[in-house]
C-alpha cells in the first residue's frame, strides 16, 4: 500500500486515536495527521506534553480509527448494527522532524502544505513535529456493499486460470461477464448495463455470479490464513434468527470452506483452527460467533 493511500484512508476518518506506552501503561489521545511525503506520514504535538516525551522515549506509536461509529439499531440479541464503514490501524516507528525541513519540503510538495501552515499557525507546536517513517497498516472494510458490482474482470480471470485450462470455458465466462443487462423501470423505459466495454462487476442475479464472487473473495481467505487469522464472510438479505448448523455442514468440516446456511442467511467460514471447528459442531451460530471472537 502506498503512503498516499494510507494517508487518504486516515484523512477520510479525520480524528484518530494515537496510543503510546509509558511505564507499561497504554496512554491514548485524539489527534490527526497533517501531511505526507515519500518518507512517511507527519503529525504534531506540543513539546511540553507527555505525548511528545513518550514518542521521543519509545519512537513508537499506534494509530487507529473507524469511519462511522454510529449504531443504526440492535439485533434481537442486543448486538449493534453499524453502517457501512472501514476501520484503520497503524503500528509504526517515529522520529522527530525539524520544522524548517518541513517548510522547505512544502515548497515543492503539496502533501506537506498543511504541516507547514500548522508550524506558522501554532508556534507552541512548531518543535513537536514527528514523522512515521516505518509502519504496518491494516484497513478492514466492515461492509462489502456493492461487492458484485466492483469485481475487476482482469483479476478475476487470473484467479480462474489457476484452476481452468480450457480456453473455451474461460471464453464462455468472459462472455457471461460482458453480457449486457437490460432493466425496465415502472414507466417501461429500458436501461442497458454492462456490455463488451464493461471491465468490472458480475451480473446481479446471474446464476454464476455467486460462484465467481466467492472465487474472487477467496483472496481474502488466503490473506487471513497467511496472517494467522480466521475469516467469516456472510450475505444478509433480511433480519433473521440464528440458524442451526446442519449435519451436512458438520460433515463438510474437512474442507477448507465451511458453509453454514439458514433460510435467509448464508455464512462462508474460512478456517484452519481446530478449536473453532469444535465449537461450530457443538451448537448454533452463537457458539460459532463466540469461537470466532
N, C-alpha and C positions, 0 to 999 in steps of 0.2 A: 504494500500500500504506500503510495506517495505521500510525502509530508503535506502537500497541498490538500490531498484528500482527507487526511487525518484532521487537518485544521478546519476543513469545511464541515465535517461531521460535528466537531466540537462547537464551531461557530453557530450552527443551527440550534444547538441546545442553549448556548449563551452562558448562563451562570453554571459553573461546575463545582464539584466538591473536591478540594485539594487536601490530601492527607500526608502527614509526616509522622516519624517516630521520635519520641522523647522519653527517656527513662523507661523504656519498654512499654510505653503507652502510645496509643494512636491519637494524634491531635488533628482535627479536621476544621476546615473553614471554607467559605464560598469565595470564589474568585472567577476570573475568566482569562483566556489567552488574549494577547493583543498584537500578535504578529508572527510571521514565519519566514524562513528563507531555506536555502538548500542545506543549511547546517542544523535546523531544528525549529522548535516552536517556543515562542517567547511569552513570558508573563512577568508581573511585577508585584512588589510588596514594599512596605515601609521597612527601612533598615533597623528601626528600633523595636520591631515586632518579634515575638517568639518564632513566628513562621520563618522569618529571614534567618534567624540564628540556627534553626533546625535544618534548614536547607543547606546552609554552609557547613554544618557539622556532619551531615549524613550524605549530602549530594544525591539524595533520592527523593522521589515524590510519586504519589499515586493520585490519579485524577479520574473521576467518574461522573456520570450524569445520565439522564434519560430525557427524551424529547417531550414526553407528556406524562405527568404523574396523576392526572385526573382519573378518578374512579367513576366510570359511567353508571354501573349498577353492581349488584352482587348476585351470585348464583343462589340456589335454594340452600346449599350447604354453607353459605357465607363467604365463598371465595370471591375476591374482587375481579371485576372485568374492566380492563383498560382499553383505551382507543388504540388504533394502530400507531406504533412508535418504535424507536430503537434505543438500546442502551449503549453507553460508551464507557470503555475502561482503558486507562493508560498507566503502565508502570514504567517509570523512566529514571534516568540519571540526569542530574542538572549541574550547571556551573554558572557562576556569576558573570555578568557581561558589563563592560564599561559603557556608560551611557553615550559617550562620544562615538563609539563603534557603531551603535545602533543608528545614531543620527546620520553618520556618513553613509551607511548602507542604505538608509531610507531614500537617499537622493537618487538612487538607481533601482530601488526595489520597492514597488508599491505595497508589497506584503508587510513592510515594516513601517509604513506611514503612521499608523495608529500608535505603535510603540514609541516612535519618535515624538509624536504630538503629546503623548502622555508624559514624557520626560519634561517637556516645557510647561505642561498644564499642571502637573503635580510635583513640585520641587521636592517635597518630603519623600517621594518615591524614586527620585532620579537615580539614586545609588542602589536601588533594590531590584535591579533587572536580572532575570535569570533566563537561561535557555535550556530546554530539554533536548539534549543532543543525542541521546540514545534511549530507545523505548520499545516496549512490547505493547501493541494496541489491539484491542478486541472490540468489534462492533456487532451487537446482536440485534437482529431485526425481530421484533416481538409479534409481527403480523405480516404474513406473506400475501397481503391483499393485492389482487390483480396479478397473481403469480402466473396463471395460464397465459396471460396477455403479454408477458415480458420475457419469456424464454427465448434466448438467441438461437436461431436456427443453425448457424455455423458451429457453435459449441455443442449443441445437442447432437449434431451429426457426427462429430468427433467421438462422442461417447458411444453412439450406436455402432460405429465402425470397430469398436473394441470387441464387439460380440457378433456382428453381422458382416459376413464377407461377400454375400451375394449382391452384386450391384443392382440387380433387378428389384430386390426387396428395398434396398436403400433408395432407389429412384422412386419407388411407389410411396415411400414415406415422405420424400421431398414433395411429390405431387399432392399428398394429403395436406402438408403444411402450407403449400402455396394455393390451395383450393380457395376460390373466392366464396364469401359468405353473404347471402342476400337476406336482409332483415326488412320486414314490412311493419310499419307502425300502424296506429289506430286509424289514421286517415288514408291508409292504403299506399303511402309513399314508401318507395324502396330505397334502402341504403346498402351499399356494397362495401364489404370489408375484406382485407386480405388481398389475395391475388399474387401474381408472379413477382411483383416488386416487394412484397412483404418479407421482412427479414427477422421478425420476432413474433412470438406467440404461437400457441397451439389452439385449434378451433374449439371454442367453448361448446360443449355438448357433443363433440366428436367422440366416437366410441374408442378411438386410440389415444385421445388426449390424456386421460388419467395415467395411462401406461407411460407415455412419453414424459409427462410431468414428473413422475416418480423416478424415471431413469435419470433425468437431469438433477432432481433433488438428491439423488444418491451421492452427489459430490459433497453435500453437507455431511452425509453419513460417514464418508471417508475421512473428512476433516475431523469429525468428532472422535472417530476411532484413533486417529493419529494423535490427538491431544489427550486421549485417555478419558474422554467424557462420554456419557450416554446422550442419545438424542431422541426426542419424541416429536413426531410430526402428526398433526391431526387436521381433518377437514370438518368444519362445523357448519351445518345447514340450518340448525334450529337449536333452541334450548331444550336439553333432554335430561332424562335420568341417566345415571351411570350404568352402562350395560355390563352384564356379566361376561367373564371370559369363557368362550365356548370350548368344548372338549377338543374340537378340531384345531383350535388355535393353540391349545396347550401342547398338542401333538406336534405342532409346527415349530416348536421352540428350538429344534435342532438347526433351523435355517437362520440365515443372517438377518432376515427381516421378519418381524412378528406383526401380524395384522390382527387387531382387536376390533371387531365390528359390531356395532349395535344397530338399532333400527334406523337412526338418522345421524350416526356419528361413527367415524372410522379413524382408528389410530394406526400409524405405522411406527413401530418401535425398533430402532436400530440398536442392537445391544451386543455386549460381549462380557457382561458382568453376571456371574452365577447367582449372586445374592438377589439381583433384580429378577432374574428368571424364576427363582423360587417363590418370590413374593407374588409374582403375577399368577403362577399356578395356584397359589393358595387361596385366591379370592377375587375380589372385584377390582374395578379401576381405581377405587380409593386406595387400595394397597399398592396398586401399580404406581399411582402418583407419589405415595409416601416413599416407596423404594427409589423412585427416580430422584425425588428431592434429596 
